[in-house]
């Protein structure tokens, strides 16, 4: 395959595609940011385990993870164009975006836990589907999967305590 994914009758610039993946991930992040605006005091007021990080940790961690998520999807797109592997990627990104409004906006810690457990499974499926296409793309999702594992434990602890 050439350096850009082919579509019947046209091609897409790889840089434009990277911008598209960046925009999709930025939209998920924006939904999260809007979901937590003004909620730092809510997070502080929750009964949290001793190992819960301060709210100031989440922004920098997610910024790095979102960049890695965007590049991962783009790497797969470069090899396959839009493929079934990217369908899994898109669904997990939607669940990622939904978690923050469910947890913070609605205060539905149990529903947020359900969302994040399904998200965790779908990240695993995405890693599994990406690996044969691009081991690098799959590897870029591993820190995200690890962070969501930690976030799932934290969500569980908060749900049980509150």
Rosetta blueprint (number, residue, H / E / L):
1 X L
2 X L
3 X L
4 X L
5 X L
6 X E
7 X E
8 X L
9 X L
10 X E
11 X E
12 X L
13 X L
14 X H
15 X H
16 X H
17 X H
18 X H
19 X H
20 X H
21 X H
22 X H
23 X H
24 X H
25 X H
26 X H
27 X H
28 X H
29 X H
30 X H
31 X H
32 X H
33 X H
34 X H
35 X H
36 X H
37 X L
38 X L
39 X L
40 X H
41 X H
42 X H
43 X H
44 X H
45 X H
46 X L
47 X L
48 X L
49 X L
50 X L
51 X L
52 X L
53 X L
54 X L
55 X L
56 X H
57 X H
58 X H
59 X H
60 X H
61 X H
62 X H
63 X H
64 X H
65 X H
66 X H
67 X H
68 X H
69 X H
70 X H
71 X H
72 X H
73 X H
74 X H
75 X H
76 X H
77 X H
78 X H
79 X H
80 X H
81 X L
82 X L
83 X L
84 X H
85 X H
86 X H
87 X H
88 X H
89 X H
90 X H
91 X H
92 X H
93 X H
94 X H
95 X H
96 X H
97 X H
98 X H
99 X H
100 X H
101 X H
102 X H
103 X H
104 X H
105 X H
106 X L
107 X L
108 X L
109 X H
110 X H
111 X H
112 X H
113 X H
114 X H
115 X H
116 X H
117 X H
118 X H
119 X H
120 X H
121 X H
122 X H
123 X H
124 X H
125 X H
126 X H
127 X H
128 X H
129 X H
130 X H
131 X H
132 X L
133 X L
134 X L
135 X H
136 X H
137 X H
138 X H
139 X H
140 X H
141 X H
142 X H
143 X H
144 X H
145 X H
146 X H
147 X H
148 X H
149 X H
150 X H
151 X H
152 X H
153 X H
154 X H
155 X H
156 X H
157 X H
158 X H
159 X H
160 X H
161 X H
162 X L
